[in-house]
Structure formats: structure tokens, C-alpha cells
């Protein structure tokens, strides 16, 4: 279970904070009473970090992929507009 640590306490007991992050899950460090940073294991971090993939794969896997090809784009020249 996550525990909140005051910054000074986390600095003084850093090895304990790291051990708790490895065994009990992420640990929250607060500064001036507000959450400032989270210390977590690399394993947890890798689960949260999105995997890099090419844009083409991302678009092919998107829900819009079921729409198929888009209609052809008009090659007409733009109209002239007087401003």
C-alpha cells in the first residue's frame, strides 16, 4: 500500500522508502503538505509507460481503422476570394 512521506523524512530514510517501493508499491513524497513525487519500482514504471510504436501502426490499430480508406481528395484549385 502506498505511504505518504514528508520530504525530510524521505531523505533521512531513503533506503527504507526504496525498499517499501519495491515490496509494498509506490511511495508518495510530499513537500509542504502537497504530493510532489512518486517513487516506484522499475517494473511498475514499465507497466505504466506506453510502448513506442510507429505512427502508421498506431493509426492502423485505432478505432477509425474500421472506416477503411477515406474518399479521394479533390484536386481542384482553390477559388479566388476578394477580401
C-alpha positions in Angstrom: 0.0 0.0 0.0 1.3 3.5 -0.8 2.5 5.6 2.0 3.0 9.4 2.1 6.4 10.5 3.2 7.4 14.1 4.1 10.4 15.2 2.1 12.7 15.5 5.0 11.7 12.0 6.3 12.1 10.5 2.9 15.6 12.0 2.6 16.6 10.6 6.0 15.2 7.2 5.3 15.7 6.9 1.6 16.8 3.3 1.6 13.6 2.4 3.5 11.5 4.4 1.1 13.1 2.5 -1.8 12.6 -0.9 -0.1 9.0 -0.1 0.6 8.5 0.9 -3.1 9.9 -2.5 -4.2 7.9 -4.5 -1.8 4.7 -2.6 -1.0 4.2 -0.5 -4.1 4.7 3.2 -5.0 5.5 5.7 -2.3 4.4 9.3 -2.4 6.8 12.1 -1.2 5.1 15.3 -0.1 6.5 18.8 0.0 4.7 21.5 2.0 1.9 19.0 2.6 1.2 18.5 -1.2 2.2 15.4 -3.2 5.4 16.2 -5.1 6.9 13.0 -6.5 6.2 9.2 -6.6 8.9 6.6 -6.0 8.1 3.3 -7.7 9.9 0.2 -8.9 11.1 0.0 -12.4 8.7 -2.9 -13.0 5.7 -0.7 -12.1 7.1 2.1 -14.2 7.4 0.0 -17.3 3.8 -1.2 -16.9 2.7 2.5 -17.0 5.0 3.7 -19.7 3.4 3.4 -23.2 5.3 1.3 -25.7 6.8 3.2 -28.6 5.3 2.3 -32.0 5.4 3.8 -35.4 2.6 6.3 -36.2 1.4 4.1 -39.0 0.8 1.1 -36.6 -0.9 3.4 -34.1 -3.3 4.7 -36.8 -3.9 1.2 -38.2 -4.8 -0.1 -34.7 -7.1 2.9 -33.9 -10.9 2.5 -33.9 -11.0 4.6 -37.1 -9.2 1.8 -39.0 -12.6 0.1 -39.5 -13.7 3.0 -41.7 -11.4 1.9 -44.4 -10.0 4.3 -47.0 -11.1 7.9 -47.0 -12.8 9.3 -50.1 -10.4 10.7 -52.7 -9.4 14.3 -52.2 -10.5 16.9 -54.8 -7.6 18.2 -56.9 -9.5 21.3 -57.9 -7.7 24.6 -57.4 -9.0 26.8 -54.6 -11.4 29.5 -55.6 -10.4 33.1 -55.6 -11.9 35.3 -52.8 -11.8 39.0 -52.8 -11.1 40.4 -49.4 
